[in-house]
Amino acid sequence: MWVFTDREVSRLLALTPRRAAQLRRLGLLRPADRPGSYSFREVVSLRVARTLLEQGLTVRQVGTALAALRRLVPESEAPLAELRVVVRGGEVFIEKDAQILEPSGQVVMEFSGKELA
């Protein structure tokens, strides 16, 4: 099993101090005064969260999506690494079992104009 240190994670993900602080607020990055080690799945989760923040989502939106993922997959230790999070028009959606879900768990029905004609 691969294990990464705080320094390695920061280097791999090219984390700025601001981005690291945001990831700490989400509970994904350990506090600076309590360094630890991260599994590969945790690093993937950090990368996904960093990407969502870079796409313009707020820490609150990412936190809401993370809470929704934890409800959808309660047995998972790293739901961001297991489910796909999609941003469309500034809104967050989750892909699970070939379905698009809102963070509430509600299935999103998508129709094209051709299907309605």
Steps between C-alpha positions, in 0.01 A plus 500: 500500500633843406523760771571868440620765743356851527798636310459245220127571471560875481765449234300246295191721498691829474301637794526868575466601866149632423390177332648293785301710749181437301564125498562511876161672550342213306669253735692336216844634588624454854578805716853634446586446868403130474667371183416150395509262211249457216395194305478506122118525522530800732736669253246436221229657718719803563565533128128488419421762767783722375367470143147591611633808678700594190181470293357782709300316764507640850626306800136482614387345167779243511415425864133451408598264218732309733226465763263373229757246384546378856121449526486318165795273583516485879733200498767692306799663664575706187176567308662767279730226370213260428224708343526755222411858584390714204463877481249636249416866487646553846286223650634180650371158395609149590521202266411169661397178325465680162262755653544871560400608851462832674690522830165429672496158333217596260541345154538755220296423190662626182313542174621620166276707270484205256349272762222747572402554133 
